[in-house]
Amino acid sequence: MSYVDGFVTPVPGASREAYRQHAEKVGALFKEHGATGVVECWGDDVPEGKVTSFPMAVKCEPGEVVVFSWVTWPSRAARDDGWKKLMADPRMAPGAMPMPFDGKRLIYGGFEVLLQV
């Protein structure tokens, strides 16, 4: 069964193209290190909640947009191996590829696929 890494982060709306370019570069590295796919989604209809919501979860500030992304892997083992290679890749070293968003507010996690229709 496949495995998915999911991400939610706030990105300044004015940085949409810079984010797209960054995501394209990082996505290519994920694929190079074993991912089967990368999807980046720019928030379009992401309401602010009263109890919980995507904007609240990432502490969205005025002018920021919520981005929802995922990376698919053939398995958890392939994902773990891919992440080790990714973190050792000099192209991912701190400062090598500056992030056009506040990485401190990035939410991420790995998920076992339960159902795929």
N, C-alpha and C positions, 0 to 999 in steps of 0.2 A: 504494500500500500504506500502511496506517496506521502510526502511530508511537506508542510508549508511553514514558512517564516512570515509573520505578519507585522506590519509597521503602520503607525499613525503618528504624524508629526505636523506641527504648524509651520507654514512657510510664508514669508512676506509676499503679499499679492504682487508687488512690483518685481519680485524675483522669480516669477514663473518660468521664464526662458532659461535663466541661470540654473534653476532647479532641474528643468527638463534635460539640459545638457549634462549636468552632474549625474542625474539618474541614468542617462544613456551610457555614460562611461562606467559607472558602478555596475549597471546591469550587465554590460559586456564582461566584466570581471566575474560576476556571479556565474554567468553561463560558462565562461572559461574554466571555472573551478567546479563544474558539475551540476549547476542548477539547470532545470529543464525549461524554466520560464520566469519572466519578471514582468509584473504589471504595476504601473504607476497611475494613480487616479487623483485628479485635481478636484477638490471639493466644489460642488455646484449647488447642492440642496442639502446642506448640513445644518439643521436647526440647533439653536442653543436650547438646552434642556433646563428644567427646573430642579431636577434631582441629579441627573447624569446626562452626559452627551459627549460626542467627540470633541467639540470645542472646549468643554469644561475639562475633559480628561487631559488635554495637552496645554491647558491654560492659554488658550488663544488670546492674543492681544489685538487691539484695533488694527485693521489693515492686513491681518494674517488670514490664510486659507488653510483648512485642514486637508492634508494629503494622506490617502489610504493606499498602501502598497502591499504586495506580497510576492514572495519568491517560492517557486515550487521546486521540489527535489524528488528524485526517484525513491528515496527512503531516508529514514533518520540517520542511518550510518553514512549515506552519501552526503547528507547535509552536514554532519559533524566533521567529516573529512574535508568537505568543501570550505567550511568556515575556518578550519585550521590553515588550509592553503591560502585562503583569502587574507587572513590576519598576518600571515608571513610574507605576503606579496608586498614588495617595496612600493608599489603604486598606491597602496592603501595606508602607508605610513603617515603618522600625524604631520600635517602640513603639505603632504604630497597632493592631496585633492581636497581643498577647503570646501566645507559644507555650506551651502547658501541658506541655512536654517539653524535654529538653536538645537543642537543635538542633545542638550540636557532635558528637553521636553519631548524627545522621541520615545514612543512606547513601542516595544517589540516583544515578540515571543514566538516560540516554535509550537506547531500544532500537528497532531496526528490526524490524518483525514478520517473522519467518521462515516461520512456519506458523500458521494458525488453522483449527481443525477445528470 
